[in-house]
Amino acid sequence: DLQPDVYHCMDYHAALAPLYVPKACRVPVILVLHNADYMGIVETDFINNRFWQTVPALRRLGVVFNLQKSAIRKYATFEGRFNMLKAGVAYVKEVQAGHGVCAVSANYGVELKRERALFNGLPCIMALDNATDPAEDQGEAGIDALKKQRFEAKAALQAHCGLDQNLDAKILIFIGRWVKQKGVDHIAMIAPSLLRSHPEVQIVLAGPPDDACGLYAEELLAPIRPQFPGRLFVCTEFFALPGHLRRGAHLCFAPSCSEPFGYVDVEFGLLGVPSVGCAIGGLGKMPGVYFRQQNADSSRMLLDAFLCSVDYALDLPDADYWEMAHAATKATFPFDTWRENLLEAYSQAIAHFKPGKTEELTLWHTSPAAEKIRSEISHRTKSRFRAMS
């Protein structure tokens, strides 16, 4: 009985949903891209578009997702593979002339439009910057108050992570998923050099390895942990660090290769901990030290730029560093602005919505009959041109 005005689609996870709506009940859609690196490519087989070779994969996917083969080919196949995000983009192009696709930061939307072929043909990708609560004191505490909080939190953080009790130490921290996108392998590569060249540095790295790069980082760090006792803390599982302890860090690592918005730099920045990393996507909005990707395909360039940025940040004069840390606590991401942008996205989708004459796309509309499933998965009939597939 629902009669929504707009369907708010959260990334690829829900991008197939518009295909199941009966044609008489279709509604405008806004598609919000939270992380377009993950496109819902759950079927890794290449769907060859030559003669009968497409049929087995399409028939299998059709039964699994209750979609006609023609619908999968038109809406959910991109660069030869099944792609759930493509369904949302194709639907918006078809019924709204491409209006209604949003990204969680303005810079990320520009990057996607420029670099990802999936979004070619869209008139624009609207900015829908995430909102978050401001700092507890809304940045009113002065630098002296920040220094006092840092002094107390640093000792507690060192005790919590088993680091040497050294109040002159500068703690560099990374907490998050260990994946290629976050650049955790680059952190692991430069860690030995940082610890050797900066005796005052201590490093805290925590989070679960979630892909090959994360596992590679774990392998790189394993042999160097005994070389730096009391200066390197590594935890390769989910690690909940209380908020007040985060204030003890000197810098937050953010060397992401791709970053839609970046909550970690916001969380640490509002506590007075600047970021050091790559100005890409949503990163760069908080005070910190950043480098630009000159060649994303060159690991050597990225590592050199990252290491230079960290060295520069560590060598900042005290007055400059604390001014930067204090500025980070004043950052705001207001809910009113987010709400206004969201309403504008809804208005654009509704204004350009034209449902068209698309046919029904599902195989069955209620619970599937056994005969229908058997028909879909049965062998194809023989002919003079082929045997069976």
QUIBELRA-V935960 format. One record per residue. N is the residue number from 1. OMEGA is omega in whole degrees, -180 to 180 (none if undefined). Layout:
# QUIBELRA-V935960
n=N omega=OMEGA
n=N omega=OMEGA
This chain:
# QUIBELRA-V935960
n=1 omega=-179
n=2 omega=176
n=3 omega=-176
n=4 omega=175
n=5 omega=-178
n=6 omega=172
n=7 omega=179
n=8 omega=-174
n=9 omega=-178
n=10 omega=173
n=11 omega=-172
n=12 omega=-175
n=13 omega=-177
n=14 omega=-173
n=15 omega=178
n=16 omega=-172
n=17 omega=-179
n=18 omega=-178
n=19 omega=-178
n=20 omega=-178
n=21 omega=177
n=22 omega=-173
n=23 omega=180
n=24 omega=-175
n=25 omega=-175
n=26 omega=-177
n=27 omega=174
n=28 omega=-177
n=29 omega=161
n=30 omega=-178
n=31 omega=-177
n=32 omega=-177
n=33 omega=178
n=34 omega=178
n=35 omega=-174
n=36 omega=174
n=37 omega=178
n=38 omega=-171
n=39 omega=-179
n=40 omega=180
n=41 omega=-176
n=42 omega=178
n=43 omega=-174
n=44 omega=180
n=45 omega=177
n=46 omega=-180
n=47 omega=-176
n=48 omega=-175
n=49 omega=-178
n=50 omega=176
n=51 omega=-172
n=52 omega=-171
n=53 omega=179
n=54 omega=-166
n=55 omega=-178
n=56 omega=-179
n=57 omega=-179
n=58 omega=180
n=59 omega=179
n=60 omega=180
n=61 omega=179
n=62 omega=180
n=63 omega=-178
n=64 omega=-174
n=65 omega=180
n=66 omega=178
n=67 omega=177
n=68 omega=-179
n=69 omega=179
n=70 omega=179
n=71 omega=179
n=72 omega=-180
n=73 omega=-176
n=74 omega=-170
n=75 omega=-169
n=76 omega=175
n=77 omega=-180
n=78 omega=-178
n=79 omega=173
n=80 omega=-178
n=81 omega=177
n=82 omega=-174
n=83 omega=-176
n=84 omega=-179
n=85 omega=179
n=86 omega=-179
n=87 omega=180
n=88 omega=-180
n=89 omega=-179
n=90 omega=179
n=91 omega=180
n=92 omega=177
n=93 omega=-174
n=94 omega=-172
n=95 omega=-178
n=96 omega=180
n=97 omega=176
n=98 omega=-180
n=99 omega=178
n=100 omega=176
n=101 omega=-176
n=102 omega=174
n=103 omega=-173
n=104 omega=169
n=105 omega=-176
n=106 omega=-179
n=107 omega=180
n=108 omega=177
n=109 omega=178
n=110 omega=180
n=111 omega=-180
n=112 omega=-179
n=113 omega=-177
n=114 omega=-166
n=115 omega=-175
n=116 omega=-177
n=117 omega=-179
n=118 omega=-175
n=119 omega=175
n=120 omega=178
n=121 omega=176
n=122 omega=178
n=123 omega=177
n=124 omega=169
n=125 omega=-173
n=126 omega=178
n=127 omega=178
n=128 omega=-174
n=129 omega=179
n=130 omega=176
n=131 omega=178
n=132 omega=180
n=133 omega=177
n=134 omega=176
n=135 omega=-176
n=136 omega=-180
n=137 omega=180
n=138 omega=175
n=139 omega=-177
n=140 omega=178
n=141 omega=-179
n=142 omega=-179
n=143 omega=180
n=144 omega=178
n=145 omega=178
n=146 omega=180
n=147 omega=179
n=148 omega=178
n=149 omega=179
n=150 omega=-178
n=151 omega=-179
n=152 omega=-176
n=153 omega=-179
n=154 omega=179
n=155 omega=180
n=156 omega=179
n=157 omega=178
n=158 omega=178
n=159 omega=-178
n=160 omega=-176
n=161 omega=178
n=162 omega=178
n=163 omega=177
n=164 omega=177
n=165 omega=-178
n=166 omega=-175
n=167 omega=176
n=168 omega=-178
n=169 omega=173
n=170 omega=-175
n=171 omega=175
n=172 omega=-169
n=173 omega=170
n=174 omega=176
n=175 omega=-179
n=176 omega=179
n=177 omega=178
n=178 omega=-179
n=179 omega=180
n=180 omega=-177
n=181 omega=-178
n=182 omega=178
n=183 omega=-176
n=184 omega=178
n=185 omega=177
n=186 omega=176
n=187 omega=-179
n=188 omega=-178
n=189 omega=-176
n=190 omega=-176
n=191 omega=-179
n=192 omega=-180
n=193 omega=179
n=194 omega=-177
n=195 omega=180
n=196 omega=-174
n=197 omega=-180
n=198 omega=-177
n=199 omega=-178
n=200 omega=-174
n=201 omega=167
n=202 omega=-174
n=203 omega=175
n=204 omega=180
n=205 omega=-177
n=206 omega=177
n=207 omega=-179
n=208 omega=173
n=209 omega=-175
n=210 omega=176
n=211 omega=-176
n=212 omega=179
n=213 omega=176
n=214 omega=178
n=215 omega=177
n=216 omega=178
n=217 omega=178
n=218 omega=179
n=219 omega=179
n=220 omega=-175
n=221 omega=-176
n=222 omega=-177
n=223 omega=-177
n=224 omega=-180
n=225 omega=179
n=226 omega=-178
n=227 omega=-177
n=228 omega=179
n=229 omega=179
n=230 omega=-180
n=231 omega=-179
n=232 omega=177
n=233 omega=-180
n=234 omega=176
n=235 omega=-175
n=236 omega=173
n=237 omega=-179
n=238 omega=-173
n=239 omega=180
n=240 omega=180
n=241 omega=-180
n=242 omega=-175
n=243 omega=-177
n=244 omega=178
n=245 omega=-180
n=246 omega=178
n=247 omega=-177
n=248 omega=-179
n=249 omega=178
n=250 omega=179
n=251 omega=176
n=252 omega=177
n=253 omega=176
n=254 omega=-177
n=255 omega=-173
n=256 omega=172
n=257 omega=177
n=258 omega=-177
n=259 omega=-178
n=260 omega=180
n=261 omega=180
n=262 omega=178
n=263 omega=-175
n=264 omega=180
n=265 omega=177
n=266 omega=-179
n=267 omega=-180
n=268 omega=-179
n=269 omega=180
n=270 omega=176
n=271 omega=178
n=272 omega=179
n=273 omega=-179
n=274 omega=179
n=275 omega=171
n=276 omega=-177
n=277 omega=-172
n=278 omega=177
n=279 omega=-178
n=280 omega=179
n=281 omega=-179
n=282 omega=179
n=283 omega=-178
n=284 omega=-180
n=285 omega=179
n=286 omega=176
n=287 omega=-179
n=288 omega=178
n=289 omega=-174
n=290 omega=171
n=291 omega=178
n=292 omega=175
n=293 omega=175
n=294 omega=178
n=295 omega=-175
n=296 omega=-179
n=297 omega=-178
n=298 omega=178
n=299 omega=-180
n=300 omega=179
n=301 omega=-178
n=302 omega=180
n=303 omega=179
n=304 omega=-179
n=305 omega=179
n=306 omega=-180
n=307 omega=178
n=308 omega=179
n=309 omega=180
n=310 omega=178
n=311 omega=-180
n=312 omega=-179
n=313 omega=180
n=314 omega=-177
n=315 omega=179
n=316 omega=173
n=317 omega=-177
n=318 omega=-177
n=319 omega=179
n=320 omega=-179
n=321 omega=-176
n=322 omega=174
n=323 omega=178
n=324 omega=180
n=325 omega=180
n=326 omega=179
n=327 omega=-180
n=328 omega=-179
n=329 omega=-179
n=330 omega=-178
n=331 omega=179
n=332 omega=176
n=333 omega=-167
n=334 omega=178
n=335 omega=180
n=336 omega=178
n=337 omega=178
n=338 omega=-179
n=339 omega=178
n=340 omega=179
n=341 omega=180
n=342 omega=179
n=343 omega=177
n=344 omega=177
n=345 omega=177
n=346 omega=-178
n=347 omega=179
n=348 omega=-179
n=349 omega=-179
n=350 omega=-177
n=351 omega=-176
n=352 omega=-174
n=353 omega=173
n=354 omega=-171
n=355 omega=178
n=356 omega=-175
n=357 omega=-179
n=358 omega=178
n=359 omega=175
n=360 omega=-173
n=361 omega=-177
n=362 omega=178
n=363 omega=178
n=364 omega=-173
n=365 omega=176
n=366 omega=178
n=367 omega=-174
n=368 omega=176
n=369 omega=-179
n=370 omega=-179
n=371 omega=-179
n=372 omega=179
n=373 omega=179
n=374 omega=179
n=375 omega=-177
n=376 omega=-174
n=377 omega=-180
n=378 omega=178
n=379 omega=175
n=380 omega=-179
n=381 omega=179
n=382 omega=174
n=383 omega=-180
n=384 omega=-178
n=385 omega=-177
n=386 omega=173
n=387 omega=179
n=388 omega=177
n=389 omega=none
